[in-house]
Amino acid sequence: MLAMYAGAVLVPLIVGDALGLTPAQLTYLISADIFMCGAATLLQVWKNRFFGIGLPVVLGCTFTAVSPMIAIGSKYGISSIYGSIIASGCIVILLSFFFFLGSL
């Protein structure tokens, strides 16, 4: 649990500092990140046909995306980071249907 919490706080701190966010913006970014980690954890706990494994898996942030987020944010702003995350999520959802259909 503490490992997830450290990642959930450090990733927004690193990205926010690199983008020059104010302390208020940084606080909002950390709060949103911790909230979404909790939402993702709840989705993993509830097992159904489409998502979730039914186990208490605590999900956190990955440090893999820090460099691309800083690169995108430095050039295009933080709204482009949000947009690229949403777009990549949609692509993953679309690609997951091929894996789902292949398992039938």
GUVEX-196418 format. One record per residue: x, y, z of N, C-alpha, C in turn; residue in three letters; residue number from 1. Coordinates in nm, 2 decimals. Example, Ala and Ser with C-alpha at 12.3 -4.5 7.8 and 13.67 -1.06 7.14 Angstrom:
# residues 2
<r <1.32, -0.57, 0.78>, <1.23, -0.45, 0.78>, <1.32, -0.33, 0.78>, 'ALA', 1>
<r <1.28, -0.22, 0.71>, <1.37, -0.11, 0.71>, <1.29, 0.00, 0.79>, 'SER', 2>
***
This chain:
# residues 104
<r <0.08, -0.12, 0.00>, <0.00, 0.00, 0.00>, <0.09, 0.13, 0.00>, 'MET', 1>
<r <0.19, 0.13, 0.08>, <0.28, 0.25, 0.09>, <0.35, 0.26, -0.04>, 'LEU', 2>
<r <0.39, 0.15, -0.11>, <0.46, 0.17, -0.24>, <0.37, 0.23, -0.34>, 'ALA', 3>
<r <0.24, 0.20, -0.34>, <0.15, 0.26, -0.44>, <0.14, 0.41, -0.40>, 'MET', 4>
<r <0.13, 0.44, -0.28>, <0.11, 0.58, -0.24>, <0.23, 0.67, -0.27>, 'TYR', 5>
<r <0.35, 0.61, -0.26>, <0.47, 0.68, -0.29>, <0.47, 0.71, -0.44>, 'ALA', 6>
<r <0.44, 0.61, -0.53>, <0.43, 0.63, -0.67>, <0.32, 0.73, -0.71>, 'GLY', 7>
<r <0.21, 0.73, -0.64>, <0.10, 0.81, -0.67>, <0.13, 0.96, -0.64>, 'ALA', 8>
<r <0.22, 0.98, -0.55>, <0.26, 1.12, -0.51>, <0.38, 1.17, -0.59>, 'VAL', 9>
<r <0.48, 1.08, -0.61>, <0.60, 1.12, -0.68>, <0.58, 1.15, -0.83>, 'LEU', 10>
<r <0.50, 1.07, -0.90>, <0.48, 1.10, -1.04>, <0.42, 1.24, -1.07>, 'VAL', 11>
<r <0.31, 1.28, -1.00>, <0.27, 1.41, -1.02>, <0.37, 1.52, -0.97>, 'PRO', 12>
<r <0.44, 1.49, -0.87>, <0.54, 1.59, -0.82>, <0.65, 1.61, -0.93>, 'LEU', 13>
<r <0.70, 1.50, -0.99>, <0.80, 1.51, -1.09>, <0.75, 1.58, -1.21>, 'ILE', 14>
<r <0.63, 1.54, -1.26>, <0.58, 1.60, -1.38>, <0.54, 1.75, -1.36>, 'VAL', 15>
<r <0.48, 1.77, -1.24>, <0.44, 1.91, -1.21>, <0.55, 2.00, -1.20>, 'GLY', 16>
<r <0.66, 1.96, -1.13>, <0.78, 2.04, -1.12>, <0.85, 2.07, -1.25>, 'ASP', 17>
<r <0.85, 1.97, -1.34>, <0.91, 1.99, -1.47>, <0.83, 2.08, -1.56>, 'ALA', 18>
<r <0.70, 2.09, -1.53>, <0.61, 2.18, -1.61>, <0.60, 2.32, -1.55>, 'LEU', 19>
<r <0.65, 2.33, -1.43>, <0.64, 2.46, -1.36>, <0.51, 2.49, -1.30>, 'GLY', 20>
<r <0.44, 2.39, -1.25>, <0.30, 2.42, -1.20>, <0.31, 2.49, -1.06>, 'LEU', 21>
<r <0.21, 2.57, -1.03>, <0.21, 2.63, -0.90>, <0.18, 2.53, -0.79>, 'THR', 22>
<r <0.20, 2.56, -0.66>, <0.17, 2.47, -0.56>, <0.02, 2.43, -0.55>, 'PRO', 23>
<r <-0.07, 2.52, -0.59>, <-0.21, 2.49, -0.59>, <-0.24, 2.39, -0.70>, 'ALA', 24>
<r <-0.18, 2.41, -0.82>, <-0.20, 2.32, -0.93>, <-0.14, 2.18, -0.90>, 'GLN', 25>
<r <-0.03, 2.18, -0.83>, <0.04, 2.06, -0.80>, <-0.05, 1.98, -0.70>, 'LEU', 26>
<r <-0.10, 2.05, -0.60>, <-0.19, 1.98, -0.50>, <-0.31, 1.92, -0.57>, 'THR', 27>
<r <-0.37, 1.99, -0.67>, <-0.48, 1.94, -0.74>, <-0.44, 1.82, -0.82>, 'TYR', 28>
<r <-0.33, 1.82, -0.89>, <-0.28, 1.71, -0.97>, <-0.26, 1.58, -0.88>, 'LEU', 29>
<r <-0.20, 1.60, -0.76>, <-0.18, 1.49, -0.67>, <-0.31, 1.43, -0.62>, 'ILE', 30>
<r <-0.40, 1.52, -0.59>, <-0.53, 1.48, -0.54>, <-0.61, 1.40, -0.65>, 'SER', 31>
<r <-0.60, 1.45, -0.77>, <-0.67, 1.38, -0.88>, <-0.60, 1.24, -0.90>, 'ALA', 32>
<r <-0.47, 1.23, -0.89>, <-0.40, 1.11, -0.91>, <-0.44, 1.01, -0.81>, 'ASP', 33>
<r <-0.44, 1.05, -0.68>, <-0.48, 0.95, -0.57>, <-0.62, 0.91, -0.59>, 'ILE', 34>
<r <-0.71, 1.00, -0.63>, <-0.85, 0.96, -0.65>, <-0.86, 0.86, -0.76>, 'PHE', 35>
<r <-0.79, 0.88, -0.87>, <-0.80, 0.78, -0.98>, <-0.74, 0.65, -0.95>, 'MET', 36>
<r <-0.63, 0.65, -0.86>, <-0.57, 0.52, -0.82>, <-0.67, 0.45, -0.74>, 'CYS', 37>
<r <-0.75, 0.52, -0.65>, <-0.86, 0.45, -0.58>, <-0.97, 0.40, -0.66>, 'GLY', 38>
<r <-1.01, 0.47, -0.76>, <-1.11, 0.43, -0.85>, <-1.07, 0.30, -0.93>, 'ALA', 39>
<r <-0.94, 0.30, -0.98>, <-0.89, 0.19, -1.05>, <-0.88, 0.07, -0.96>, 'ALA', 40>
<r <-0.85, 0.09, -0.83>, <-0.84, -0.02, -0.74>, <-0.98, -0.08, -0.72>, 'THR', 41>
<r <-1.08, 0.00, -0.70>, <-1.22, -0.05, -0.69>, <-1.26, -0.12, -0.81>, 'LEU', 42>
<r <-1.23, -0.08, -0.93>, <-1.26, -0.15, -1.05>, <-1.20, -0.29, -1.06>, 'LEU', 43>
<r <-1.08, -0.30, -1.00>, <-1.01, -0.43, -1.00>, <-1.08, -0.52, -0.90>, 'GLN', 44>
<r <-1.13, -0.47, -0.79>, <-1.19, -0.55, -0.68>, <-1.32, -0.61, -0.73>, 'VAL', 45>
<r <-1.40, -0.53, -0.80>, <-1.53, -0.58, -0.85>, <-1.51, -0.67, -0.98>, 'TRP', 46>
<r <-1.53, -0.79, -0.96>, <-1.51, -0.88, -1.08>, <-1.64, -0.90, -1.15>, 'LYS', 47>
<r <-1.63, -0.88, -1.28>, <-1.74, -0.91, -1.37>, <-1.68, -0.96, -1.51>, 'ASN', 48>
<r <-1.77, -0.96, -1.61>, <-1.73, -1.01, -1.74>, <-1.62, -0.93, -1.81>, 'ARG', 49>
<r <-1.62, -0.80, -1.79>, <-1.54, -0.71, -1.87>, <-1.41, -0.66, -1.80>, 'PHE', 50>
<r <-1.42, -0.65, -1.67>, <-1.30, -0.59, -1.60>, <-1.30, -0.65, -1.46>, 'PHE', 51>
<r <-1.18, -0.63, -1.39>, <-1.17, -0.67, -1.25>, <-1.13, -0.81, -1.24>, 'GLY', 52>
<r <-1.04, -0.83, -1.14>, <-0.99, -0.97, -1.11>, <-1.05, -1.02, -0.98>, 'ILE', 53>
<r <-1.12, -0.94, -0.91>, <-1.18, -0.99, -0.78>, <-1.09, -1.00, -0.67>, 'GLY', 54>
<r <-0.97, -0.94, -0.68>, <-0.87, -0.95, -0.57>, <-0.84, -0.80, -0.53>, 'LEU', 55>
<r <-0.80, -0.79, -0.40>, <-0.77, -0.65, -0.35>, <-0.63, -0.60, -0.40>, 'PRO', 56>
<r <-0.62, -0.57, -0.53>, <-0.50, -0.53, -0.59>, <-0.50, -0.37, -0.59>, 'VAL', 57>
<r <-0.40, -0.32, -0.53>, <-0.39, -0.17, -0.52>, <-0.31, -0.12, -0.64>, 'VAL', 58>
<r <-0.38, -0.04, -0.72>, <-0.32, 0.01, -0.84>, <-0.26, 0.15, -0.82>, 'LEU', 59>
<r <-0.15, 0.18, -0.88>, <-0.08, 0.31, -0.86>, <-0.03, 0.36, -1.00>, 'GLY', 60>
<r <0.05, 0.46, -0.99>, <0.11, 0.51, -1.12>, <0.24, 0.44, -1.16>, 'CYS', 61>
<r <0.27, 0.45, -1.28>, <0.39, 0.40, -1.33>, <0.49, 0.51, -1.36>, 'THR', 62>
<r <0.62, 0.49, -1.34>, <0.72, 0.59, -1.37>, <0.76, 0.58, -1.52>, 'PHE', 63>
<r <0.70, 0.48, -1.59>, <0.74, 0.46, -1.74>, <0.69, 0.58, -1.82>, 'THR', 64>
<r <0.58, 0.64, -1.78>, <0.52, 0.75, -1.86>, <0.57, 0.89, -1.82>, 'ALA', 65>
<r <0.66, 0.90, -1.73>, <0.70, 1.03, -1.68>, <0.77, 1.11, -1.79>, 'VAL', 66>
<r <0.87, 1.05, -1.86>, <0.94, 1.12, -1.96>, <0.86, 1.16, -2.08>, 'SER', 67>
<r <0.77, 1.07, -2.13>, <0.68, 1.12, -2.24>, <0.58, 1.23, -2.19>, 'PRO', 68>
<r <0.54, 1.22, -2.07>, <0.45, 1.33, -2.02>, <0.52, 1.46, -2.01>, 'MET', 69>
<r <0.64, 1.46, -1.96>, <0.72, 1.58, -1.95>, <0.75, 1.64, -2.09>, 'ILE', 70>
<r <0.78, 1.55, -2.19>, <0.81, 1.60, -2.32>, <0.68, 1.66, -2.39>, 'ALA', 71>
<r <0.57, 1.59, -2.37>, <0.45, 1.64, -2.43>, <0.40, 1.77, -2.36>, 'ILE', 72>
<r <0.41, 1.77, -2.23>, <0.37, 1.89, -2.15>, <0.46, 2.01, -2.17>, 'GLY', 73>
<r <0.59, 1.99, -2.19>, <0.68, 2.10, -2.21>, <0.65, 2.17, -2.35>, 'SER', 74>
<r <0.61, 2.09, -2.44>, <0.59, 2.15, -2.58>, <0.45, 2.20, -2.60>, 'LYS', 75>
<r <0.35, 2.12, -2.55>, <0.21, 2.15, -2.58>, <0.12, 2.19, -2.46>, 'TYR', 76>
<r <0.17, 2.17, -2.34>, <0.09, 2.21, -2.22>, <0.03, 2.08, -2.15>, 'GLY', 77>
<r <-0.02, 2.11, -2.03>, <-0.08, 2.00, -1.96>, <-0.21, 1.94, -2.01>, 'ILE', 78>
<r <-0.28, 2.02, -2.08>, <-0.41, 1.97, -2.14>, <-0.38, 1.87, -2.25>, 'SER', 79>
<r <-0.26, 1.88, -2.32>, <-0.22, 1.78, -2.42>, <-0.19, 1.65, -2.35>, 'SER', 80>
<r <-0.13, 1.66, -2.23>, <-0.10, 1.53, -2.16>, <-0.23, 1.46, -2.13>, 'ILE', 81>
<r <-0.33, 1.53, -2.08>, <-0.46, 1.47, -2.05>, <-0.52, 1.41, -2.18>, 'TYR', 82>
<r <-0.52, 1.49, -2.29>, <-0.57, 1.44, -2.41>, <-0.50, 1.32, -2.47>, 'GLY', 83>
<r <-0.37, 1.32, -2.45>, <-0.30, 1.20, -2.50>, <-0.32, 1.08, -2.42>, 'SER', 84>
<r <-0.34, 1.09, -2.29>, <-0.38, 0.98, -2.20>, <-0.52, 0.93, -2.24>, 'ILE', 85>
<r <-0.61, 1.02, -2.26>, <-0.74, 0.97, -2.30>, <-0.74, 0.90, -2.43>, 'ILE', 86>
<r <-0.67, 0.96, -2.53>, <-0.66, 0.89, -2.66>, <-0.59, 0.76, -2.65>, 'ALA', 87>
<r <-0.49, 0.74, -2.58>, <-0.42, 0.61, -2.56>, <-0.51, 0.51, -2.49>, 'SER', 88>
<r <-0.59, 0.56, -2.40>, <-0.68, 0.47, -2.33>, <-0.79, 0.42, -2.43>, 'GLY', 89>
<r <-0.84, 0.51, -2.51>, <-0.94, 0.46, -2.61>, <-0.88, 0.36, -2.71>, 'CYS', 90>
<r <-0.75, 0.38, -2.75>, <-0.68, 0.29, -2.84>, <-0.67, 0.15, -2.77>, 'ILE', 91>
<r <-0.63, 0.15, -2.64>, <-0.62, 0.03, -2.57>, <-0.75, -0.05, -2.56>, 'VAL', 92>
<r <-0.86, 0.03, -2.53>, <-0.99, -0.03, -2.53>, <-1.03, -0.09, -2.66>, 'ILE', 93>
<r <-1.00, -0.02, -2.77>, <-1.04, -0.08, -2.90>, <-0.95, -0.20, -2.93>, 'LEU', 94>
<r <-0.83, -0.20, -2.90>, <-0.74, -0.31, -2.93>, <-0.78, -0.43, -2.84>, 'LEU', 95>
<r <-0.83, -0.41, -2.72>, <-0.86, -0.52, -2.63>, <-0.98, -0.60, -2.68>, 'SER', 96>
<r <-1.06, -0.55, -2.77>, <-1.17, -0.63, -2.83>, <-1.11, -0.74, -2.92>, 'PHE', 97>
<r <-1.00, -0.72, -2.98>, <-0.93, -0.82, -3.06>, <-0.88, -0.93, -2.98>, 'PHE', 98>
<r <-0.83, -0.90, -2.86>, <-0.78, -1.00, -2.77>, <-0.90, -1.08, -2.71>, 'PHE', 99>
<r <-1.01, -1.01, -2.68>, <-1.13, -1.07, -2.62>, <-1.19, -1.16, -2.72>, 'PHE', 100>
<r <-1.20, -1.12, -2.85>, <-1.26, -1.21, -2.95>, <-1.17, -1.33, -2.98>, 'LEU', 101>
<r <-1.04, -1.31, -2.97>, <-0.95, -1.42, -2.99>, <-0.95, -1.52, -2.89>, 'GLY', 102>
<r <-1.00, -1.49, -2.77>, <-1.00, -1.59, -2.66>, <-1.13, -1.67, -2.66>, 'SER', 103>
<r <-1.23, -1.63, -2.74>, <-1.35, -1.71, -2.75>, <-1.34, -1.84, -2.82>, 'LEU', 104>
***
